[in-house]
């Protein structure tokens, strides 16, 4: 899977503004440790141990219908390596995209983001898609998402796409409502941070199964 640099920047800024996480670099990197950009960085820059771990994680993310899963121990090892080498999540992500921290994060303000979004033709399409997804979700009685306006708009589309996958895989409406009503799934940030689960639909419809398995995971 590929992580867009704009998403990575927005994730960091959102986590830094989070009063609970308070910009903790480990928490930020843990949210994206399975992304190919970071794993390829570790493969290129790491020692044999961490290179092997990153290679294994990358193979898992690319395999279709794989029963193997990325473990918390693997994520911890990769994040620890990145923090030891680069110091912060910002520095690690900038290195992963091959740019400087200033290029990735410098002079980025909410006003400039809004201005760029307003001028970009593609954003109009996304706006329409997000609005349509929100209407679909409301029609079936999906619970209201919590988050900023931009987060909720994007998350509505991600959630609607997952609902489509669940329906295609034969999950009942009752089961679907149960899954998307989970307290964690009521947060817009959840759908954004876990969007890789949705991308499994490129692998023969595996997204629904991956999502259900994730939601049924034991509490830590």
Secondary structure, DSSP 4 states (H G I P E B T S, - for coil): ----HHHHHHHHHHHHH-TTTTT-HHHHHHHHTTSHHHHHHHHHHS-HHHHHHHHHHHHHHHSTT-S----HHHHHHHHHHHHHHHSSHHHHHHHHTTS-HHHHHTT--HHHHHHHHHH-HHHHHHHHHHHHHHHHHHHTTPPPPBS-HHHHHHHHHHHHHHHHHHHHTT--HHHHHHHHTSGGGGBHHHHHHTHHHHGGGGTTTTHHHHHHHHHTSPP-
